[in-house]
Amino acid sequence: MYAVWTYGHGGGCGPMKRSDDGGKTWSELLPVPENWKDVRNCPSLYRLTDPQGNTRLFVFAGQGPDKTMQQSFSTDEGKTWTPMTSNGLLTVMPFCTIVPVEGGRKLIGLSNTRRPGETQDKTSNIITQSESTDGGLTWSPWRTLLDLGPLKPCEPAVVRSPDGKQLLCLMRENVKHISLYMTSEDEGRTWSAPKPTPPGLNGDRHMIRTVLMGAWWCAFVTPAQAAPPAPTLSHGWDGTMTSPPVETASTGSNSSTATRAATAATLVWSSCQTAPWWQPLTSSTAKVQSSTPW
């Protein structure tokens, strides 16, 4: 297991450590190529496989000296790394999410970038997508997926539905602070119009992982504007999302529990405090446990 980060917020890259016991202990700082220090902002790690079955570890980072996204890769499970090189993509963040599509023949990478040609709003955010057909070595020019004008969607996270037929993208939004989602039924070639997520997914920097029996684990940051704060939740999905279901709250001896009635074909979720996160979730009802009522 590897971890990479920067010196200071959005600062220079370089720090990397390895854990050989699942994160319980970590190595000292590992050697990396000298030019990593010339690259800034939010390095991210991915294990990517090309159509021929070759797997590489990648580190993507926000900006190099030429202001484009930079990348480095390893072919020996992280023992050695290439110097950072540009992939030609102007961006705010490096890839926030990368998923294989079309049976592994292609990768799609999503991030948030500034609106091309924008002269008034220097912090505009739009959601863009790039594609790779060689396992992440080269990437196509950005294609705009979502531009909401004065709103600022960012930090997309994509996961595939358990039946494999749909992609779900969760996004942060920096003006109204209501998280958004959109879906694709055609391997990322087109995406639906965005909609607000159910309140249990309202937050920033969603990180989604598929776990046992098709359930998901979604960790995210609850924005300061949210009141009361939501817990970090584990999530199950049956393939679609609807508007927030009606909820009722009841007070237990140690905490309050919000029970959300959900029909079939809705997003369902349960707190990691109420059940093991690998426990399969039904599409009929789910519970969310928090220290305060919702």
N, C-alpha and C positions, 0 to 999 in steps of 0.2 A: 504494500500500500504506500502510495506517494502523496505528499502534500507540497504545494507550491504557493507562494504568496509574494508580496512586495514589501519593500522597506518604506513604511509610511503609507497613508491612504492614497491609492493611485500612484504610488511611487515606483522606483526602479525594481525590476525583477531580479531574481538571483537566488533567494532562499528556497531550498528544497530539502525535505527530509523523507526518510523511509521508515516504515514500521513493518516488522516481520511477525508481529503477534496481534494483528487485527486492531491496531491503534492503542494498545495498552502502553507501549513504550515507543520512543522514537530515536532515530539516529542523531548524530551531530549533523550540521549542515554538510550537504554533499557538494562535490565539485561540479560546476556547470560551465559551459563555454563563456569566455570573457565578455562577449558582446551582449549577453543577457542583461547586463546592468544598464545598457543603453535603451532598453525597452521598458515601457511603463504600462501600468494599469491592469489589474484584474486577471492574472494568468489563470487559465483553466486547463484541466487535464482530461484527456479522452483516450480510450482504447478504440481504434478504428481499424476496420478490416476492408481490404479492397476486393474487387470481384473475383480475383484469383485466389483468395483465401489468405493472403499475407496480412498479418496483424502488426500494427505499430502503435506505440504510445506517442501522443502528441501533447505539447503545451502550446496553447494559443494565448497571445497577450495583446493588449489594446493598441498601442501605438509605438512605432519605432521612430528613428530620426526623420523618416519621410512621412510621418503621421498616418501610415497604414498599419493594418493588423499584421502582426508578426507570428511566426510559427517555428517550432523546433520539434524534431521527432527522434525516437529511439527504436532501434530494431533488436535490442538485446534486453528487453524488459526493464529498461531504465538504468542500466549500468553506465551507458554513455549516451550523450545527446549531441545532435547537430547544433551548430550556431543558429541563432534566430535569423530568419529571412522573411522578407515581405511576401504576402500572398496577394497584394495589390488592392485590398479592400479598405476603403476609408470607413471608419466606424467609431462609435463611442465606446462600446464594449467589444471584447472578442466574442466569438460564438458563445451565446448563452445556452444553446442546446444544439446537439447534432444527433440525428436519427437516421438509420438505414431505411431505404424505401425500395420498392420494386424488387423485392427478394434479395436485397443486398447489392444490386447492380449500381446503386447510386446512394450517396449521402446528401441530406439536406441540412444546412446549418442556418440558424436564425439568430438575429441580434437586433439591437436598436441602433439606428444611425441618425445623423442630422439630415433634414430635408434638403435634397440637392437644389442649389440655387437660392436657398433661403437667405434673405438679407436683413430681415426685421427681428426674427426670433433666434437668437444665438444658441438657445438650448432646446430647439425643436427636437422631437423624437418621433421617428416612424419605425415600423417593424419591417425588416427586410430579410430576404432569403437568398442564399447562394447554394450552388450544387457542386458536388465533386463526383467524378466517375472513376477516380484512381485511388480511392481510399483516403482522401484528405490531403494528398500532395499538392494538388492544384484546385482552384475554385473558380466558378463562373462569376461574372459581375453581379452585383446586387440586383434583386428584383423586389420592388416595393409590394408588400402584402397589405399593409394597413397604414393609412395616413388620416388621422382624426382632427386635422386642423389645429385648433388651440390646445386640444388634449395631447397628452404625452405618454402614450403606451411605451413600455420598455421591458427588458429582461424576460423574453418569452421562454417558456419551458414546454416541451412537446413530449407526449407519451402516446403509445399505441394502445388501443382498446384490447381487452382480452381476446375478442374474436378476430383481431388482426385487421378489421375492415375500416377502422376510422382512426384518425390522428386528432388528438386534443391538444390545443395550445392555451396555456394559462399565461396571463400577462399582468404586470403591475401597471398602474396609471398614476401619474405624478401630479395631476391637477385636482381631480375630484376624489382621488384616492379610493376608487371602487375598482376592484380587480375585474378583469375581462377574460373571456374565453372565445375561441373560435375553433371550428372543426374542419377537417378535410376528409372527403370520401374518395379521393383519387390520388393518394400517395403524395400529397403536398403540391400538386399542380395547381389546384384552386382551393380557396378557403372561404368559409361562410362569413357573413357579417358578424362583427363582435357583439357579445351580449355580456351583461354583468354576471359574475359568478354568484352562486349561493353565498350567504354571509360567512359560512364556515371556512371559505377559501379566500376571504378578503385579506390581502396582505401583499408583501413584496418578496421578490427573489424566490419564487417557488422552485423547489427541487423535488422531483417526483421519481420514485423508484418502484418498479414492479417487484413484488415479493411473492411468497408462496401462495398457491391456489388463486393466482390472478388478482389478489388485492394490491393496493398501492400504498406507499408511504409518501406523504407530502409534507416536507418541512418548509417553513417560510417565516418571514419576519412580519409581525403584526405592526401596522403603522401607528404612530403616536396618535393619529386622529381617531382611531377606532376606539369605541367605548361601549361596553367594557372590553378588555382585551380577550381575544380568542385564544384557546389553547393550540398547541401544535398537534395536528391530527393525523391519523392514518385514514386512508381513503380506499373505498372500493367503488367500482364503476361498472355499470352494465352496458355502457356504450353510448348513452345520451345524457344531456343535462337539461333541466327545466328551471323555471323560476323558483325562488325559495319556497319550500312548503311551509304550511302553518306549523307553529311550534308552541308547546306548552312547557312551563317550567315547574319543577317540584323540588323541594328542599330536602336533602338527606341529612344524615347525622354529621358528615364531614364536608359535604360539598353540595352544590346544586347541579341538577341534571336537566338539560333541555332535551326533550324528546321531539324529534321532528318526524312527522308522518310523511312518508314519501311513497308515491305510487311506483309501480314497475316502470322501467325505462327512465329512471332519474339517477342523478349522482347521489350516493349514500356515503355516510362517513361515520366513524366511531372514534372516540378518544382512545389513545393508547393506555389511558388509565382505567378504562372500563373493561377491556378485553385484550388478549394478546394481539399484536398488530398483524400476525399472520392468520388469525382466525378469519374464515371466509365470511363476507357480509352478505346479507340478503338484500333484495331490491324492494322490500316491502317497508321495513322500518329500520331506523338506526338511532343510536343515542350518542349525544355529545356531552361530555362531562367537563365542567369548568369550576373554578374556585368561586365564581360569581354567576348569578343568573344572566342569561343573554337578553 
